[in-house]
Amino acid sequence: MSDSSRQSRIHDLNATLRVGKHGIESVADELDDQLENTDLVKVKFLRSSRGGTTAEELADDLAEMVNATVIQVRGHTAVFEK
């Protein structure tokens, strides 16, 4: 997939997961399931999930939990692929 078509797909994706006050552990299984069914998943990190960390740190930790790759972090939203 070309870089421009990938960026277009990422832009058109809706966030299907939201990480809130219960943290990344509460969405790890759901992210893993979604990545089994589709190649890209967009996750939104709500303010209550961030505490003293950044969206980049949370995305890296979540990716490690589900053996995925962080493709992009923009603002408080990350895109993952397996």
C-alpha positions in Angstrom: 0.0 0.0 0.0 1.4 3.4 -1.0 2.1 5.9 1.7 -0.5 8.4 0.4 -3.2 5.8 0.2 -2.4 4.6 3.7 -2.6 8.2 5.0 -5.9 8.6 3.3 -7.3 5.4 4.9 -6.0 6.5 8.3 -7.6 9.9 7.9 -11.0 8.3 7.0 -10.9 5.9 9.9 -13.2 6.5 12.9 -11.9 5.7 16.4 -13.5 2.4 17.3 -11.9 2.3 20.8 -11.7 4.9 23.6 -9.4 4.5 26.5 -10.8 6.1 29.7 -10.2 6.1 33.4 -9.9 2.3 33.5 -6.7 2.5 31.4 -5.3 0.5 28.6 -5.7 -2.9 30.3 -9.5 -2.6 29.9 -9.3 -2.3 26.1 -6.4 -4.5 25.3 -8.5 -7.6 24.5 -10.9 -5.6 22.3 -8.0 -4.0 20.4 -6.5 -7.5 19.8 -9.9 -8.8 18.5 -10.4 -5.8 16.2 -6.9 -6.2 14.8 -7.7 -9.8 14.0 -10.6 -8.6 11.8 -9.1 -5.5 10.2 -5.7 -4.2 9.4 -5.9 -0.7 11.0 -7.6 0.3 14.3 -7.8 3.9 15.6 -7.8 4.4 19.3 -8.7 7.7 21.2 -7.0 8.3 24.6 -9.4 10.4 26.7 -8.1 12.9 29.2 -9.0 10.6 32.2 -6.7 7.9 30.8 -3.6 10.0 30.3 -3.0 11.2 33.9 0.7 12.1 33.9 1.6 10.3 30.7 1.4 11.1 27.0 -0.7 9.5 24.3 2.6 8.3 22.7 3.6 6.4 25.9 0.1 4.9 26.3 0.0 3.8 22.6 3.4 2.2 22.9 2.4 0.3 26.1 -0.9 -0.8 24.5 0.9 -2.0 21.3 3.3 -4.0 23.4 0.4 -5.7 25.3 -1.3 -6.9 22.0 1.8 -7.4 19.9 0.9 -4.7 17.5 2.7 -1.7 15.9 1.8 2.0 16.4 1.6 3.5 12.9 0.8 7.0 13.9 0.0 9.1 17.0 -1.6 12.5 16.4 -2.9 14.5 19.3 -4.7 12.0 21.6 -5.4 9.4 18.9 -3.2 6.5 17.8 -3.5 4.1 14.9 -2.4 0.5 15.3 -1.7 -2.5 12.9 -0.6 -6.1 13.4 
